Amino acid sequence: MSRARAVVEAIARGLADKPDAVNVTVREARGQLFVDLTMAPGDMGRVIGRQGRTAQAVRTLASAAAELDGTKVSVEFRDQ
């Protein structure tokens, strides 16, 4: 498991009302990780936050974790 995936999953589960509905998938292409986060529709707003500030913080933390692994990461937030 990549560090970026673990960071995104931990934050999402911590913010979610329904942590069992959190699903994080990772795919790799051209040396970059793509992390897709899906949650229950009501929880997605909590992770995105006001004006996307929480989402940007999640992306920043995932980027720092991925850098420790020597890769780049892109985090996408998707509705279920």
C-alpha atoms as one frame of an Amber mdcrd trajectory, in Angstrom:
protein
   0.000   0.000   0.000   1.363   3.409  -0.898   1.728   6.076   1.748  -0.430
   8.479  -0.261  -3.303   5.974  -0.321  -2.994   5.401   3.420  -3.070   9.154
   4.128  -6.118   9.777   1.940  -7.981   6.812   3.432  -7.206   7.789   7.039
  -8.364  11.374   6.555 -11.524  10.366   4.662 -12.518   7.769   7.268 -11.923
  10.303  10.033 -14.193  12.887   8.429 -16.950  10.529   7.251 -20.200   9.796
   9.059 -20.179   6.420   7.298 -16.515   5.313   7.321 -17.426   1.890   5.900
 -18.600   3.576   2.689 -15.135   5.055   2.039 -13.389   3.400  -0.898  -9.900
   4.359  -2.060  -8.479   2.916  -5.267  -5.043   3.514  -6.742  -3.879   3.199
 -10.321  -0.510   4.029 -11.788   0.234   5.530 -15.184   3.384   7.118 -16.540
   5.133   7.084 -13.169   2.309   8.900 -11.392  -0.231   7.567  -8.904  -3.902
   8.372  -9.330  -5.889   8.010  -6.104  -9.676   7.879  -6.511 -11.751   8.497
  -3.386 -15.434   7.552  -3.331 -17.711   8.127  -0.357 -21.370   8.356   0.542
 -22.897  11.472  -1.087 -23.516  13.231   2.245 -19.932  12.698   3.348 -18.348
  14.018   0.160 -19.159  17.613   1.115 -17.334  17.201   4.409 -14.170  16.027
   2.657 -14.281  18.760   0.020 -14.924  21.473   2.621 -15.701  25.129   2.180
 -14.367  26.416  -1.119 -12.394  23.172  -1.478  -9.979  23.958   1.342 -10.168
  20.528   2.956  -9.782  18.823  -0.423  -6.703  20.925  -1.142  -5.242  19.985
   2.250  -5.841  16.287   1.496  -4.096  16.676  -1.853  -1.151  18.449  -0.200
  -0.723  15.729   2.443  -1.028  12.977  -0.172   1.587  14.752  -2.289   4.001
  14.917   0.651   3.456  11.217   1.397   3.971  10.256  -2.245   7.169  12.243
  -2.379   8.539  10.028   0.408   7.922   7.090  -1.963   9.560   8.972  -4.847
   6.377   9.400  -6.903   3.809  12.050  -7.775   0.126  11.741  -6.943  -3.191
  13.099  -8.135  -6.253  12.778  -5.889  -9.744  12.675  -7.412 -12.949  12.907
  -5.373 -15.883  10.953  -6.842 -19.505  10.422  -5.757 -20.746   6.888  -5.342
